[in-house]
Amino acid sequence: SVGTEGPRGGPVLTRFSAAAPPAFAEVMSIKLRELIRSIRACKTAAEERQVITRECASIRTAFKEDSREDSQYRHRNVAKLLFIHMLGYQTHFGQMECLKLISSNKFPEKRVGYLGLTQLLDENTEVLMLVTNSIKNDLLNANQYVNGLALCGLGNIANQEMCQALAGEVEKLLISTNPYIKKKAALCAMRMVVKVDELEDKFNGRVGGLLEDRNHSVVLCGCSLLTSILMTYPEYVPDFRRYISTLTRMLKSLISPGYSSAAEYDVSGITDPFLQVGILKLLRLLGTGSVDGSDDMNDILAQVATNTEGTKNAGNAILYECVQTIMAIEAESGLRVLGINILARFLMNKDNNIRYVALTTLQKVVRVDLKAVQRHRETIIGCLKADLDPSIRKRALDVAYALVNEDNVKNMTKELQNQLITADTDSFKGDLVTRICACVEKYAPNRRWQIDNLIRVMCLAGNHVSNEVRALFCHIVAGTPEFHSYAVHKLYFSLTNAGNQEALVHVGIWCIGEFGDLLVNGRAIGPDQQPIHVTPAQVLDLLHDLARKPQDGGGGPKTQELIASALVKLSARFPGELERIKKMMRKFETSLSAELQQRACEYSKLMTSEWDHTRADVVDRMPTCEKPAGGARELGETSIDEVPSGVAANGPPPAGPQADLLDLDVDALLNSGGPAPQAAPAPVSGGADLLDDVFGGGGGAAPAAPPAAASQPAAPVDDLLDGLFGGGSPAPSPAAQQSQYPPMTAYENPTLRVVFTVAKGGAPGQTRVSATFSNLGGTPLTNFVFQAAVPKYLSLAMETASTSTLAPRAAVGGTQIINVTNSTNGERPIIMKLRIQYNQDGQPVVQDGQVSGFPAGL
């Protein structure tokens, strides 16, 4: 009976008598092409399953009903099963039919049978032993194509028993004079060598004849067989080194310009790249650990590396294998440098696959010749750019990390930190932070540098710093009493600028709680040789602001728990602020977090009068660790030279350049004597960059000018900016008012908010940014100056600000227009570094910020 589809989709059984084979043949004669057409016509997966189920039922019935040995439809049905198997459906019921086809005397049926054998069965199938005798007969057949079918099937699915039973027949075919049979026998022998341990002796003596054959395909299969033998049995490598001269002679003939068979084996202008790659792989195995063998192949490897054209993929494949061989053998130092230079050329290729394999190889080569790889450090760092494939960036990061040592740790750490600013994905930023922290922990030259760089990482990407690194930082600070004052001051000023980074907030709160008395005692000396004054009220204001931050901005229960612990410690260090500390602690007593609520209640009890005599001992500093984390290191300079303007004792900021809190050399390029002259700057054409350490120099920096009279003429500025700024910027065209984007918050703290409204300018690559300043506090901000800087591929021009005083709680306190020209026409994003200066309650304040969220394509 044959299952067909009824009117309602159900099966209908149609019975055929044994005396009516023509009708049966008519039903079962559907061709493979028709099956493929019907499956492709299906519009849903359910419809496809229905078609395949119906066809499988028909094929199954055909196998049962038409059991004649000479059935003309069996090979057609097996071919259809192969297609169904490719689609992922079960076809195990056709396995026995494959065995029947293999035993057939007809070549078309035998061919389909062997194809089904390799696809529908595997070496663990129990029925596989039933076909052993048929394969043996085919190996002894006089027809070379039948021999080839048997060798292909045996080389794909032979199990251990089949290999042992048929090894003798395969060995005889290896000495055949027919290249077609010899190459297939060599490939079949590869599987036998891997499957059965004692069979390699049968084929070892036949390898030499294969390598010396005149047919390239036979030589290539001989190389593959010998490679398989040497990888499975490395103890045979010394015995086969006698073939190095044969292989180098063959390789030399392939790369010679006058090779007689070059046209026959030409691929993209290269003679038989497949054979060249096979020989290079084999030479790599033979030359590893042998000085004499390596000397014999040094010359030919140098010729391959210099004469192979790398513009086509075939040439790149040969060069890649050549470099792999050079790095594996005992090659000369000059040859290794040549190989590393080839990998550096690969890194500049536009093909991501070539870049990836080059980086993967460089990661291994670093352990062999670090000095040669160091020459291409800039190229490797360039692969970390945000516009490249994530897998390439991750691999480039691994190579860059492998390049770090005690001699270059400072430069490499700086370059990796620069990538944190432009990293566009959280996963890659997390990998960067992990690598940077590992470098700092392993190779830090002194404690000062270690502390500075860990703080810098937490300022740039504190949300990605692990708890282990945070604990390490606290361990280092606690174990180095000489840096207690330095660390707490640096963290305090960092928190005022980057209070949205979780790791920075957590370690900063912990250090303020432990060493808050050192922060306010006024003994710390700033870079101007004046004492640094921080009042307890300012410290508590900072903690109050941090406690009010939202869950995703550095706040949350964990932060509040740390603040509560810091407050109870500060109750003994700031006795004059005890009542305010109690008031702040009472807010935590009603928290929804049970842990925080319990801590707050216990801490409030500890701050009552009955604990006045013992409270200082209870909340004393944590004991100093005997051995700081990371082992013994030099201390380094302990002086404080990174304090924002306006925190010294004597009013105005000191004259002369100062270093930025993130060590980005910002102040060194700003005016040393206060605000810029009252002149509208022109577009920047050169000079230094506020982000010099971040973007590698160049670019433009534009200080904001205070309001000036409308009639005041623009004049060139002659100051420390060295002629960066000139005349007034041109008025925007009407087109500049079009193509508006949604407003974006460029900078915000509890006192000030800066909002950018972005629009495309009239000229190509020009962007008009309207900055709006809002004073969120209750007191006016005077002497307000807004400054910005951009990387070298951007130019910047800032018009005069509308006012220098921002009224309190005004929705729009002031505005300023910024014209940016992108020389890449939107291929690289707009990034700005901001510096904001103003006076609040008579005290100068300096704030820094980074803006990188501009719309794409500007």
C-alpha positions, 0 to 999 in steps of 0.5 A, a space after each residue: 500500500 502507498 500513503 497519499 493525501 486524502 481530501 481532508 489531508 488524511 492518508 488514503 491507502 491504495 493497494 497494488 497487486 503483485 501482478 501490476 508493477 507498471 501502475 506501481 512504477 507510475 506512482 513511485 517514479 517521482 524524480 529528485 528534481 520534482 521533490 526539490 521543486 515541491 519543497 521549495 514551493 512550501 510557504 511555511 515550515 508546517 507545509 514543508 514537514 507535511 510534504 517531506 513526511 508524505 514523501 518519506 512514507 512513499 519511499 518507505 513503502 517503495 523499499 518494502 514493496 519493491 525488493 527486487 535486486 534490479 529495482 530501477 527506482 532504488 537509487 532514485 529514492 536513496 538520492 531523495 533521502 539524501 536531500 531530505 537528510 540535508 534538510 535535517 530530517 530522519 532518514 535512518 530507514 534508508 541505510 540498508 538500501 545504501 548497502 544494497 546499492 553498493 553491492 550492485 554491478 551498475 556504476 550509477 547505483 554504486 555511486 549513489 550507494 557510496 554517497 549514501 554510505 558516507 552521509 546516512 551512516 557513521 563509523 559507529 553504525 552497527 550495519 557498517 560491518 555488512 558492507 566490508 566485503 563489498 568494499 573489499 571487492 570494489 578495491 580489487 575491481 579493475 575499474 579505477 572509478 570503482 576503486 575510487 568510490 571504495 577508497 572515498 567511502 573507506 576514508 570517510 567512515 571506516 572504523 577500526 575493524 574495517 581499517 584492520 581488515 582492508 589495510 592490505 588492499 589499500 597498501 597495494 593501491 598505494 604502489 599503483 601506477 595510476 595517479 588517480 588511485 594513488 592519491 585516493 589511497 593516500 588519503 584513505 591511509 590517513 584515516 587508517 593511521 589515525 584509527 589503528 595504532 599498529 598500521 603506520 608501519 604499513 605506510 611509512 615505506 610508501 611515503 617516499 614514493 608519493 613525495 617524489 611523484 611527478 603528479 602534483 595531486 599525488 605529492 600533495 596527498 603524500 604530504 597530507 599522509 606524512 603530516 598525519 603520521 608525524 602529528 599522530 606519532 611525533 617520534 617518527 619525525 627524525 626518521 623523515 627529516 631525510 625528505 627535507 631536501 626533496 620538499 625544498 627542491 619541489 617548493 623551489 621549483 614551484 616558485 621559480 619563474 620558469 617552471 614548466 607546468 606553471 600554466 597548468 597549476 596556475 591560481 591567481 598568478 601563483 603556481 599550485 598554492 595548495 601544494 605550496 601550503 601542504 609542503 610548508 606545513 610538513 616542513 614546519 613539523 620536520 624543522 621543529 627542534 632541529 637546527 640542522 633541518 632548519 638551516 636547510 630550509 631557511 633559504 627557501 623560506 626566505 625566497 617564499 616570503 619575499 617572492 610571493 605576491 600578497 595581493 591575492 588570497 592565494 598568496 596570503 595563504 602561502 605567506 601565512 603558512 610561511 610565517 607559521 613555519 618560520 616561527 615554529 622552526 629554529 629560524 635565523 633572527 632576520 628571518 623571524 623579523 621578516 615573518 613578523 613584518 609580513 604579519 604587520 602587513 596583514 594587519 593593514 589589509 582591509 580583509 578582516 579574516 586576514 587581520 584576525 589570523 595575523 593577530 592570532 599568530 602575533 599573539 603566539 609570536 610575542 613569546 618568541 621575539 618580543 622586540 620584533 613585535 614591539 616595532 609594530 605596536 602602533 599598528 596593533 593598537 590601531 586595530 582597537 578602533 571602534 569601527 572594526 569587527 569586535 573579534 578583531 578588537 578583542 584579539 588585538 587587545 590580547 596581543 597588546 596585553 602580551 606586549 606589556 612589560 616593565 619597560 613599556 608599561 607606562 606607554 602601553 597603559 596610557 594607550 589602552 586607557 585612551 581606548 576607554 574613551 572611544 570604546 562603544 560597547 560595554 563588553 569591550 570596555 569591560 575587557 579593556 578595564 580588565 587588561 589595564 588593571 592586570 597590567 597595573 597590578 603586574 608591572 607597576 613601577 611604584 605605588 604612586 603610579 599604581 594608585 594614579 592609574 587605578 583611579 584613572 581607570 575608575 574615572 573613565 570606566 568605573 562601572 566596569 571595574 570588578 569587585 576584585 580590583 576595588 578590593 585590591 585598590 583599598 588594600 594597596 591604599 590601606 597598606 601604604 600609610 605614606 599615600 593615605 593623604 594623597 589618595 583621599 585628596 585625589 579621590 575626593 576631587 575625582 568624585 566631584 567630576 566623575 561621581 557617576 562611576 560606581 567603582 570610583 564612588 565606592 572606593 572614594 567613599 571608603 577612603 573618605 570614611 577611613 582618612 577623612 581627617 587627613 582630607 580636612 586637616 589642611 596639611 596637604 600642600 598643592 602644586 602651588 605650594 599652598 595648603 589645600 583647604 577642604 572643609 568637613 561641610 564640603 565632604 558631607 555635601 559630597 556624600 549627600 549628593 552621592 546618596 541622592 544619585 539614582 540607582 544607575 548613576 552610582 547610587 543604590 543600596 550598596 552605595 548608601 551602605 558604604 555612605 552610612 559606614 563612612 558617616 559613622 567613621 566621620 562622626 569621630 573625625 568631624 566632631 563639629 558636624 555630629 548633628 548633621 551626620 546624625 540627621 543624614 543617618 536618620 534618613 537611612 533608618 527608613 530605607 526599603 533595604 533591610 541591610 541598610 536600615 539595620 546598619 543605620 539603626 546600629 550606627 545611630 545608636 553608636 552616635 549617642 552620648 553614651 558612646 562618646 568615650 569609646 566611639 573613636 576606638 570603635 570606628 578607628 582606621 583599619 589596621 595597616 597590612 603588613 604586606 601590601 597587595 602586589 608585593 614590595 614596590 617603590 613608593 614614588 613621589 607622594 606630593 599632591 600635584 593634581 588639584 583643581 583650581 580654587 582649592 588652595 588657601 589664597 583665593 585665585 588659581 595659581 598661574 602656570 599650567 597644571 595637570 588635569 585630574 585624569 592626567 590628560 594635559 588639559 591645563 597645559 594648553 589653557 590660558 595660565 592667567 584666567 579667562 581667554 581674551 574677549 575675542 570670538 575665535 575662528 576655526 582651529 587650524 592646528 596646534 596642540 589639543 586638549 585631548 593630546 594624551 587621548 587622541 595622540 596630539 593635534 586637533 583643536 581646543 577653543 576656550 570660551 570668550 566672556 560676553 563682549 560688545 557687539 561692536 568690538 572687532 575680532 582680533 587674533 589672540 597672542 597667548 599660550 595657545 600659540 595662535 590657535 584662535 583668530 578672528 570671529 566665526 562667520 554667521 551661520 547660513 539658513 541651512 544651519 538652522 535645519 536638520 535639528 536633532 533631539 537635545 542632548 545633555 552634555 554635562 550635569 551636576 547638582 549645580 549646573 546643567 549643559 544641554 547641546 542642541 545639534 544641527 547640520 551646518 551649511 557647509 559639508 562636514 559642518 555642525 552647529 551646536 547650541 549650548 544652553 547653560 542652566 544654574 540648578 543651585 540657589 546661588 548665582 554663578 559668576 565669571 562663567 567660562 565654557 571651554 571645549 576641545 576636539 581631536 585632530 580630525 575636527 576643527 572648532 570655533 566658539 562664538 561669544 557666550 550670551 552672559 558670564 553670570 548664570 542666575 539661580 534656578 533659571 531654565 536658560 541661564 545662558 547660551 553659546 554657539 559652537 561650530 564644529 567641522 569634521 574633516 572625515 565627513 561623518 566617518 569618525 564621530 564628534 567627541 568633545 572634552 569640556 572645561 567649565 569654570 565659574 565662581 560660586 559663593 566666592 570660591 572658584 570651581 573647575 569642572 571637566 566633562 567628556 561628550 561622545 554621544 553626538 548623532 552619527 554621520 555629523 
